[in-house]
Amino acid sequence: MTALGGLLAPLRHAFMVRALIASVLVGGLCSVVGAFVVLRSMAFLGDAIAHSVLPGIATGMLVAGRGDRRSLFWWALGTSILVALGIGWVSRRGRIREQTAIGIVFAGTFALGIALLSRVRGFAIDLVHVLFGNVLGVSSGDLILIAAFGAGVLLLVALFYKELLVVSFDRTHAATLRLPVSVYESLTLILVAVTVVVSLQVVGLALTLALLVAPPTTALLFVRRVPRVMGVGAAIGAASGIAGLYLSYYLDVASGAAIVLVAIAFFLLALLATSYRKTARRRSRA
C-alpha cells in the first residue's frame, strides 16, 4: 500500500470521517480552553470537573435509559456546570485550602457516579466508554452538538478574552480594575465544564485532562503570547486527533488513548528540542 493509499483508506468509512472531524474540533477546543487551565495552574481542578460528569451520566442512564444519548449529554452538562460552580464557591468561601476542597469534591462526585452507575445493568461496558471515550461511535447528531457548543465556548472566549486573561494572571489586579472576579472565575470553570462534556465521547473522562493540558503546554515551549499559545496549541491538538485516529486504525488500539499518546509525544519532542536549543546556545556563548 502506498503512503497516499494508507491516508485515504480509512476515509472510505463514514464513521472514520465523522471521528476525524470530531477529533479535530475537540482537539482545537480543548487547546484553547486549556490555555486558561495552564495559565491558572488549575490542572487538578480540571480533572475534578471532568470526573464530576460521571454522576450526571449515571443519573441520565437511570432516568432515561442507556440508549438515550441526548439525554445523557444534557444530564452530564448540567451536572458538570453545577459542580464547577460549587467548586468555585467552596474555594472562595471555605476555610480549607483550595486543593483540599477540590480533592474532596473530586473524590465525592466520582464515588457517587460509580455508585449510581453500578445500578445500571452492564455498567462495566458503559464505564469503559465513559472513561476512555468512543470516538468511532460519533454520529452526525453528535457532530452538530460538538460544533454548536464548541462554537459557543469559542465565542465566549473571544467576547471576554481580556477579562478572562486578567483574572487568570492576577486576581488582585483584576479587582483593582473593578472587574467582577468571581463572575469571570465562574465563567472560566463553566467553559472548562462544557469543554469536558463536549470531549467526552472523543477521549473520555480519564483522558480529557491530558488533551486540555498537553497541547497548550507544548505551545508554551515555543511561544509566549496567549493568542499564539491558543493558536499553536489548537493546531497541535487537531494534529494529535488526526494522527491518533490513524494510529488506532492501523494498530488496533483504543482511539482516545492513541490521541492522547500522540499529544504527549508532541510535548516530549518539543521539550527535547527546546532543551537541545538551550544547550547549544550555552555552548556557543562559552
N, C-alpha and C positions, 0 to 999 in steps of 0.2 A: 504493500500500500504506500502510495506517495504521501509526502507531507500535506499536500493540498487535499488529497483524499481523506487523510486522517482528520483534518479540520472539518471537512464537510460531512463526514459520515454521521456524526451524532445529530446533525441538523435535519436529517431525514425523519427524525422522530419529533412529533409535535410536543411531547412532554419535555424533551430536552430544550427546545426553543423557548418554551414558557419558563423553564428552570433557569436558563441563561438570562432572560430578561429580568426575572425576579432577583437573581443574584447580583446583577449589575445595579439594579435600583436599590437593593438593600445595602450592598457594599458601599455605594456612594453616600446614602443617607446616614448609615452608621458612622462613617468617617467624619461627616460634617458635624453631627451632634456629638460625636466622640471627642472632637476638638475641645468642647467645653468640659467634658468629663476629664480629659487630661489636664487642661489648664487649671481646673479646680481641685485636682488630685482627689477625685471622688470615685475612683475605680471600685472601691468596696461598696460605695453607695449604689453605683450602677448595678453591681452584682446582686445587691439586696432587692432592688427594684425588679430585676429580671426574674428572680425566684418568687417574688410576690405574685407573679402572674398565675402560679400553679393553683392556688385556691380558687381563683376565678374560673379557670378551665375546668377544675373538678366540679365546681358548683354548676357550671353550664352543662356538663355531662349528666349530672344527676337530675337537673331540671328539664333540659331539652333533649337529652339523649346524645350519644356519641356521634351520630351521623349529621347532626345539625351544626355544620362548621361555622355558619354565620353567627349563630347564637353564641358559640364558644368564643368567637372573636370579640363580640361585644362584652361578654362577661369578663374575659381576660383584660380588655381595655379598661373597663370600669374599675376593676379591682386594682390594677397596676396604678392608675391615677390616684385612687383613694389612698393606697399605701404610700405612694410618693409624697402626697401632701401630708400624710401622717408622719412620715419620717422627717419632713421639713419642720413640722410643728414641734415634734419632740426635740429635735436638735436645737431649735430656737428657745424653747421654754423649759426644757428639762434641766435638772441639776446634774445629771450624769453626763459624761463625755459623749461627744457626737458618735465616735466609733463604737462605743458601748451600746448606745441606743440603736444604732444601725444593726449591730450584731444580734441584739435581742429581736428586733423586727424580722431580720433575715431568717433566724432560726425558727421563730414562731410561725411565720407565714409558710415557710417551706414544710414544716411538720404538719401544719393544718392542711396544706394541699395534698400531702401524701396520705393523711388520714381520710380525707374526703375521697380521694381518687381510689383508695382501696375498697370503697363501697361500690365501685363500678366494675361490672364483670369484664374480665380481660384487661384489667387496668395495667398489667405489666407491659402489654403491647402499646397501649396509649402512652404510658410513661416514657417509653423509649422514643416515640415520636415527639413528645413534648420536650424532652431533654436534648435530643440531638437533631430535631428537625426532619422534614420530609419534603425537600425542595422538588423532588421528582413528581410529587403529587400536587403541585401547584396548578390550579385551574385558571381559566380565563377570568372568572369572577374574583379569584384571589389576586390576580394581577391588577385588576381595577382597584381593589381595596388598597393594595400596596402603593400603587401610583397616586391615588387620591390622598391618602393620609401622608405619604411621603411629600407630596407637593404642599400640603398644608403645613407640615413641620418646616420645610424649607422657606415657605412664605413668612412664617412667624419669625424664623431666624433672620431673614432679610429685613423685616419691618422693625425688629427690636435688637438689631445686631449691636449697636453702640451700647445700649443699656445692659444687655447681657454680658458684653465684654467687660465693661467697667465693674459690674458686680462680681464677675468671675475673678478678676485680677485683684481688686481691692474693695472690700465691703465698706471700709471706713471712708474712703474717698467717695464712694457712691453715695453714702449717707450725707456727706458734706455737700454734695450736688443736689440734695433733696430728692433723690430717687427713692421710690418705694422698694427698698432692698428685698424685703420678704416676698413681695409680689413677683419680682424677677427671679428670685431664687426658686420660688414655686413653679414659675413658668419653665425654668430650666429642667426641673425634676419631671414636669409633665411631658416635655419634649423627649426626655430620655425614656419615660414610660411608654409613650406612643411608639417610639422607635423600636423598643424591645418587642412590643406586641406585633408590630409590622414584620419584624425579623424572625418571629417565632418559627414559621414553617420552613424558613431557609436554613438556619443554623441551630435552632432550638435554644432552650433556656441556658443549658450548660456552656454553650459556646458563644452566646451573644456578646458577653463582656469582651471576649478576645477581639471580636470584629469592631467593637466600639473603641478599643484602646490601641490595638496594634497598628492600623494604618496611619492615624494621626501622629502616633509616637514615631513611626518611621519617617513621616514627613518632617517632623521637628528636627531630625538629624541633618536635614539639608536646608530648610527654610525656617524663618523666624516669625514673619508677619502672619497673623492669624488667617487672613483670607487665603494666603498661599498654602498654609497648613491644611486648610479645608479643601482647597482645590487639589493639591498633590495627594492628600490623604484619600479623597474621593476617587482619584484615578487608581491609587493602589488598591483600595477596597474593591472597585469594579474589576480590576485585573485579577485580584485574588479570587473573586467569584467565578470568572470565566475559566481561569487556569485550574481551580479546584474542581469544577464540574467536569472538565475534560479528564483530569486525573482519576476522578471517581468512576467515570465512564469506562476508561481503559484498564484501570487497576482493580475495579470492582470493590471499592471501599466506600464507606459512608460519605455522602456528599458534603454534609455540614462540616464534618471533621476535616475533609480534604481542603475545603475552602479556608478554614481557619489555619491549617498547617501551612498553606501557601502564604497566607498573610504573615505568619510568624517567620517563615523562611525569608520573605522580603525584608522583615525587620532585621534579622540576623545578618543578612548580606549587606544591608545598609550600615549596620553597626560596624562590621568588619571593614567596609570601605572607608568610613569616616575615621576609624581608628588608624588604618594604614595611612590615610592622608595626613593626619596629625603627626604620626611618627615620621613621615617623610619631611614634613615642614621642620620638625625639630632638628633632624639630621642636616638639613640644608642650612640652618642657621648656625649650627655648631662649627 
